[in-house]
Amino acid sequence: MKLFLFERIQVLPVNINDAWRFFSNPRNLKDITPPSMDFKVTSPNTDQTYAGQIITYTVRPLFGVAMNWVTEITHVQEPFFFVDEQRFGPYRFWHHQHHFNEIEEGVEIRDLIHYLLPPMQFAGLVNRLIVEPRLNRIFEFRRQALMKIFPVP
């Protein structure tokens, strides 16, 4: 069993409360997810993240195959961090930490994701050739989208 780690840091020219309002609203995920993933929140509308919250989605993470994804928000310390964990979905384990740190240039957004792939031989190779490059593309799209949503003044 190989636990993988994916980390990304981005600085946005906003204050921590504006960053929190955007990232803690599940409805905004669609705006920072590549259109090819056909991402849709299917749980009841909520504009705020809270511990114990269950969020359901449909998404096409790989090869255009539609999947249901269920996450639970397990930890929230507004406006500094929250954690979502997959309950059902494409991964064997998914633990995504969202950290917000106010700095001189605005807010540093740090995503720290620990994940396990479904049991398979050559999981390391599958991660290196398929999963990690896919996560890189998703987060590069997100970086570009956030630069448009929060342009430098």
C-alpha positions as CSV (number, residue, x, y, z in Angstrom):
1,M,0.0,0.0,0.0
2,K,1.6,3.3,-1.2
3,L,0.2,6.6,0.2
4,F,0.8,9.4,-2.3
5,L,1.2,13.1,-1.6
6,F,0.3,16.0,-3.8
7,E,1.0,19.5,-2.8
8,R,0.3,22.9,-4.4
9,I,0.8,26.5,-3.2
10,Q,-0.6,29.6,-4.8
11,V,-0.7,33.2,-3.7
12,L,-3.8,35.3,-4.4
13,P,-4.0,39.1,-4.0
14,V,-6.9,39.0,-1.6
15,N,-7.4,39.1,2.1
16,I,-8.0,35.8,4.0
17,N,-11.7,36.4,4.5
18,D,-12.3,36.8,0.8
19,A,-10.3,33.7,0.1
20,W,-12.2,31.8,2.7
21,R,-15.6,32.9,1.3
22,F,-14.7,31.7,-2.1
23,F,-13.0,28.4,-1.3
24,S,-15.4,27.3,1.5
25,N,-18.4,27.6,-0.9
26,P,-18.8,24.2,-2.7
27,R,-20.6,25.9,-5.5
28,N,-17.4,27.7,-6.6
29,L,-15.6,24.4,-7.3
30,K,-17.1,24.2,-10.8
31,D,-15.4,27.5,-11.7
32,I,-11.9,26.2,-10.9
33,T,-12.3,22.7,-12.3
34,P,-11.6,21.9,-16.0
35,P,-14.8,21.8,-18.1
36,S,-13.7,18.5,-19.5
37,M,-14.4,17.0,-16.0
38,D,-18.1,18.0,-16.3
39,F,-18.1,18.7,-12.5
40,K,-21.5,19.2,-10.8
41,V,-22.4,19.5,-7.2
42,T,-25.5,17.4,-6.6
43,S,-26.0,17.9,-2.9
44,P,-28.5,20.6,-1.6
45,N,-27.3,24.1,-2.0
46,T,-25.2,25.5,0.7
47,D,-22.9,28.5,0.6
48,Q,-20.8,27.6,3.6
49,T,-18.6,24.8,4.7
50,Y,-19.0,23.2,8.1
51,A,-17.6,20.1,9.9
52,G,-19.7,17.1,9.2
53,Q,-21.0,18.4,5.9
54,I,-21.6,15.8,3.2
55,I,-21.1,17.1,-0.4
56,T,-22.0,15.0,-3.4
57,Y,-20.8,15.5,-7.0
58,T,-20.7,14.0,-10.4
59,V,-17.5,14.2,-12.2
60,R,-15.6,12.7,-15.1
61,P,-12.1,12.3,-13.6
62,L,-10.5,10.1,-16.2
63,F,-11.3,9.0,-19.8
64,G,-14.7,10.7,-19.7
65,V,-16.2,8.1,-17.4
66,A,-18.9,9.7,-15.2
67,M,-18.6,8.9,-11.5
68,N,-20.3,9.9,-8.3
69,W,-18.1,11.3,-5.6
70,V,-19.0,11.9,-2.0
71,T,-16.9,13.9,0.4
72,E,-17.2,14.9,4.0
73,I,-15.8,18.1,5.5
74,T,-14.2,16.7,8.6
75,H,-12.4,19.7,10.1
76,V,-13.0,23.5,9.8
77,Q,-11.1,26.3,11.4
78,E,-12.4,29.5,9.8
79,P,-10.7,31.2,8.0
80,F,-7.5,29.2,8.2
81,F,-8.2,25.6,7.0
82,F,-10.7,22.9,6.2
83,V,-10.3,19.3,5.3
84,D,-12.4,17.2,2.9
85,E,-12.2,13.4,2.9
86,Q,-13.6,11.2,0.2
87,R,-16.3,8.8,1.5
88,F,-17.1,7.2,-2.0
89,G,-15.4,7.9,-5.2
90,P,-12.4,7.0,-7.5
91,Y,-9.8,6.8,-4.8
92,R,-9.3,4.2,-2.1
93,F,-8.4,7.1,0.3
94,W,-8.5,10.9,-0.3
95,H,-7.6,13.4,2.4
96,H,-7.5,17.0,1.1
97,Q,-6.3,19.8,3.4
98,H,-7.0,23.4,2.4
99,H,-4.8,26.0,4.2
100,F,-5.1,29.8,4.1
101,N,-2.3,31.9,5.4
102,E,-2.3,35.7,5.2
103,I,0.9,37.1,3.9
104,E,2.1,40.5,2.7
105,E,1.1,39.8,-1.0
106,G,-2.3,38.5,0.0
107,V,-3.2,34.9,0.9
108,E,-1.1,31.8,0.4
109,I,-3.4,28.9,-0.5
110,R,-1.8,25.5,0.3
111,D,-3.4,22.3,-0.8
112,L,-2.1,19.1,0.7
113,I,-3.6,15.9,-0.6
114,H,-2.8,12.4,0.6
115,Y,-4.4,9.6,-1.4
116,L,-4.3,5.9,-2.1
117,L,-5.2,4.4,-5.4
118,P,-7.5,1.3,-5.6
119,P,-5.6,-1.9,-4.9
120,M,-3.6,-2.8,-7.9
121,Q,-0.3,-4.0,-9.0
122,F,2.1,-1.2,-10.2
123,A,0.2,1.6,-8.3
124,G,3.3,3.6,-8.3
125,L,3.6,3.4,-12.1
126,V,-0.1,4.2,-12.5
127,N,0.3,7.2,-10.3
128,R,3.4,8.5,-12.0
129,L,2.0,8.0,-15.6
130,I,-1.7,8.8,-15.1
131,V,-2.9,10.1,-11.8
132,E,-0.2,12.6,-10.8
133,P,0.0,14.2,-14.3
134,R,-3.8,14.5,-14.2
135,L,-3.7,16.2,-10.8
136,N,-1.1,18.6,-12.2
137,R,-3.3,19.5,-15.1
138,I,-6.3,20.0,-12.8
139,F,-4.4,22.3,-10.5
140,E,-2.8,24.2,-13.3
141,F,-6.3,24.9,-14.7
142,R,-7.3,25.9,-11.2
143,R,-4.2,28.2,-10.9
144,Q,-5.1,30.0,-14.2
145,A,-8.8,30.2,-13.3
146,L,-8.0,31.8,-9.9
147,M,-5.7,34.3,-11.5
148,K,-8.7,35.5,-13.6
149,I,-11.1,35.4,-10.7
150,F,-8.7,37.3,-8.4
151,P,-6.5,39.4,-10.7
152,V,-3.6,41.4,-9.4
153,P,-4.8,45.0,-8.9
